[in-house]
Amino acid sequence: MAEKSEKQNLKNDYDIMIVGGGPAGISTWLHLHKYAPDLASRCVLIEKAKYPRDKLCGGGVGGWSEFVLKHLGVTIHSPSLFISDLEFRFGKEIYTLHHPNCFRMVRRIEFDNELAKNAINRGLDLHESELFLDIRRRKNFLVVKTDKREYPVKALIAADGALSTVRRKMKLPNKSHLAPTLEIFAHADSRYDSEFDAKKIMLDFTMMKEGLQGYIWHTPCIKNHKPFIGHGMVDLRFCPDKPKVNMKGIFIRELLSRNISIEPKLWASHPIRWFSNEDIISQPNILLVGDAAGVEPATGGGIHFALSYGEVAANAIINAFQINNFSFEDYKQRFQSHLAGKYIAKCTRLANQIYVQGLNPLEVAREVFTINTV
């Protein structure tokens, strides 16, 4: 009786809340709008920042991203650079994978803003500068507390990134699986950076010989209408018991080899979360999507996973309202049956071959970046 009274006393404008306005959160709403517009109209999305806001990311819109965007009727007009070559290095060995326009390089500050505008134009109720704080669980619903008010909702979608506050409040038994990254952007210098003129992405696995469980990347992009290169590195920590490497030292050496002397205090850093088959990614009334749930552990990409999580989550939400069952017990199975889940399973096997068995990474690079071999 008290529970019913509490729900009546709270302002009950919405049945669904999405926390986080990146590609995973916006994709969830866009898929809801496509498949069940009535449910989409009863959904609010809160974003702690205000658009346009930037995110640490290489900015590669690849994989099956273009197919998802086309399916949603979304056309991206943000400044882009199309990439047709992926160059992989391991010491003196070089392997190049050519596939026309396999990546569209964007800046997240522009891409995310345009994606959000697409959703707003279709009716998304977006609350910017609103911060998720906590959850109170009731028998048939959740009470979500933000820094603005409280919301009673039947479904909460956590799209708030690798360090998801919603995920932390769920108190899951999952291991962390967090991979640290470093990144800077610098003007493309043709004396040291061939990537922009060649329209290629370069992934260098050479530092695996020093214990790095990951790679260094150099990705071309357009920033302020000028040619730039994103320089970064990731240590995926697929084998957490192995010694950690000195990422800062490795990155300084790499930047100096390209005549870049940006001070470490100006570097960007944010972890990537990778998905493990043992992970729990839902609870009654709550779903994790995008980086809050995890991406693949071989290379840590990317935006196509965020967009795909949105489709899986939308279908799970629609089904929950149809049968009035918000346990979301089959959500993980739904994801693992999806193309994105199958691709993660493949990349997990490949990550084991690279980081556990010590296989030459160039021997599996083709498989990691070839979608139709899932």
N, C-alpha and C positions, 0 to 999 in steps of 0.2 A: 504494500500500500504506500509506504514511504517512497519507494522507487518510482511509482507512478506519479506521485505528487511532485517529486523532484523534476521529472521530465516535463510535467505541465508547467512548472514554474520557470524553467529555462526557455529562452527564446528558441523556438524549434523551426528554423527556416530551411534546414538542410537534412538530408538523410546520409550524405556522403561527404567526406572531407579528404582532399589530397594535400599533403604537406610537401611543398617543394615544387618550384616552377621551372625545373630544367626539362630536358627532352623526355625523361621517363614520366614525370608528372603531367606534362602537357599532352604527351602521347596517350596516357590513360584517359584523360578527359576527351580528347579528339575521337578515340575509339568508342567511348561511351556515347558521344554525340552521334557518331555514324550508325551504331547498332541499336541504341536505345535513347533517343533524344529526350524522352520524358525523365529518365534517370539523370541524364546530364544536366537538366534544368534544376535538379534538386541537389546539385553538387557544388561545393565551394572549394577553391584552391587558395591556400595561403602560402605566401612567399616572404621570407624574412627580409629580403632586400627589396630594392626598387629597380625596375627595369629602366634602362639597360644596365645589367650587372655582369661582371666578368667571372669566368671560372677557369681554373687551371686545367688545361686540356690541350693535347696536340692539335685538336681541331680537325681531325680527319673524319669526314662523313663517308664511310665506306661500307663494305659488306653488302647487306641487302637494304641499307637505309633508303636509297632512292625508290625501291619498290614499295616500302612502307609509306613514304611520303606521297607517292603517286596514288596508292590505295586510299589514302586519307584526303586526296585532292588538295595537297599542300604543295605550292611552288615556292621555292626559296630564291629570293633575289639578292641576298646578301653578297657582298664582294667575295668571289671564290676563285680558287686556282685549281684547275683539274690536273690530276696526276695520273700518269700511265705506267710508270716504272717504279718498282720496289727493289732497292739494292740492299743485299744482305752481306755483311762482312764478318769474317772470323779469322783474325790474323791477316795473313796475306791472301787468303781465299776470298773470292767474291762470287756471288751468285745474283743474277738479275731476273726478276719476274716481270714480264711485260703483259699488261692487260689495259686496253684503252679506257681512259677516264675511270679507273678503279677507285680513285679517291677524289673527293671534292674537299679542298682545304678551306676552312672558314675560321673566323674568330668567334669564339663562343659568345662574346658580348653582343655580337650582331645576330648570330644564328638563333640563340635562345630568345632574343627579343622579337625576332620576326616570327618564330614559332608561336610564341605567346600571343602576338597580335592576331595571328590566324585564328587561334582559339577564341580570343575576345570578340572578334568580328562574328563568330558563330554563336556567341552567347555565354561564354565562360564568365562566371562570377569570380573574379580574381581579387583577392585582398593582398595588396602589396604592403611591405613594411609591417607584417604581422608575424609574430614569433610564437612557434609551438613551445609550450612549457611542460605539460603533463597530461596524464590520462587517469580517469577514474573509471573502473569497470563496474557496470551494473549487469543485471541478469540478461537483459535483452538488448542492451545498447552501451555505448561508451559516452562519457562526458569528457570532451577535449578542452583543456584549458590553454588559452593563448594569452599574450600580454594585453589583449583587447577585451576578451569576453570568454564565456564558456559555451560550448556547442554540444548538444546531444546528437550523436550520429550512430547509424547502424554499421557503417563501413568506413574505416580509416585506411588510407593508402600512404605509406611512408615512401616518399620520393625525395628525401632530404639528404642524399649523398652518402659517401663512404663512412662518415662519422655521424650517421643518423642519430638524432636525439630520440626519435620514436623507437628505433631499434633498441637503444639503450634502456628506455623505459619498459620495453617488453621483457627485459631480464632473461634473454635467451641463453641456453647453455652452449651456444656455438663458440668455437675458437675464433679468434679475431681475423686471421687471414688478411692482414693489412700489408700492402706493399708501398714503401716510401718512394717518393719521386722528387726530382729536382728539375726545374725548367727556367730558361730565360729566353727572351726574344731579342735578336740583334739584327741590324741592317745586313742584308746579304752582301757579302764581299766576294766578288768573282775571283779574287786571288786565292781564296781559301774555301769558298762555298760553291760547289758545282751544282747543288741541288735545285736552286731556283731556275737557272737557265735550262737545265736538263729536265725540269718538271718531274723530279723524282723524290721519293722518300728514301732515306738511308737508315737502316738499322744495323748497328755494329755490336756483335756479340763477343768481341775479342776479350773484353774484361772478365768473361766467364773464366778465363785462365787464371785470374787473380781471385776467383771465388764469388764474383757477382752472379746472382741468379736472375739475370735479366739482360739489359742491353742499353746502349746509348742511341738516341735518335737525333736526326737532323731533318726537319720537315719545313719545306718552303711555304710561305703564305703571303698574303697582302695585308699590310697594316698601314692605315692612313694613306692608302693609294700608293704605297711604296713597297719594294721587295724586301721581305724579312725572312729570317730563318728561325724556327723554333728549335732550340738545342735543349735536350733533356736526357734524363736517365731514370731507370726504374730498377729496383731490387725486389723481385716478386716474392722472395723468401718462401719458395715452394717447399723447401726443406728447412724448417725453422731452427733445427738443431745444429745446422752448420754455422761456422763462425761468420759474423757480419763483416762486410767490407767497409773500407773508409770511402763512402760515397763522395764526400766533400773533396777529398784528395784526388780521386779519380776524375771528378767533374772539372776541377781546376785545371788538371793536365790536359783534358780534352779541349777546354775552352782556349787555353793558351796555344794549343796546336793550331787553332784557327784565329790567332791574334785577337782574342777577346779577353778583356781583363775586368769584367763586371764583378764587383765585390759580392761575396757570399750573402751579405745582409740584404742585397737587392734581388736575390734569387727568389723564385716562387717554389713552394713545397706543399704538397698535399698527398695523402695516401690514396691508393687504389684498393678497393676491396675485391677479392676474388671469391668466386662461388665454389663451395665444396659440396660433394654429394651428401655429406652428413649434416649439412646445415638445415636448420628450421627457418623457413622464410614466411611463415604466417602464424597467426593465432586467431582464435575466434574474434571476428570483427576487424582484424588487422591484416593487411598485406604489405610485404616489402617489394619494392620495384627498383630497377636501375642499380646504381652503385650501393644503395642501402641493402640490396640483396646480394649483389656480386656479379662480376664479369668473369671472363676466362683467365686461367692462370698461366698460360704459356707466354702471352705478350701483354695482357692487361687491357685489350681493346674492348669496346668502345661505344660510340653513339648508337650503332645499330642494335646493341643489346638493350639500351635504354628504351628505344622506340618499340622493340619487341615485347619487353616487359609490359608496356602499356596495353598492348593488345591482349595478352594473357590475363592481366588483371581486370580489364574491362569485361571480358567474357566471364570470369569468375564472379564478378560483382553482379552482372546481369542474372546469372544462374542463381545466385544467392537470393535475390529479390523474387525470382520466379517461384522458388520452392520454400521461401521464408526460412532459410537455413544459412546462418552466417558463420558457421564453424570454419569454412575455407579449408577443410581437411584435404581436399584434392588439389589445392593450388600448386603445390610443388610438383605433383604428377603432371598437371596441365603444362607447367613450364618445361619440364623435362621432355615432354612429348612434342613440344614446339621446336621449330627449326633452331631457335636460339639455344634452347636447352640441349639439343642434340649436338650442336656445334661446341658448346662448352664441354660436353662429355668427350668429344674428340680432342679438344685442346688440352683437357686434363690428362688424357693418355699421352699426348705429345709432350706436355710439360714434364711428365714423369720420365720420358725418354731423354729429354734434354738435361734436366736438373738432378735426376737421380741416377740414371744409367750412364750419363756422360756422353750421349750420342752427339756427334757433330751437329750443331744447330742448323747449319745450312742444309743438312739432309732432310730436315723436317719443315723448313721454312715454306716450301711449296705447299705442303699440306695445310699448315696453319692459315695461309692466306688464300686458299682455294675453297670457296664456299660449297661448291657442288660435290665435294668429297665427304660430306657429313654422313 
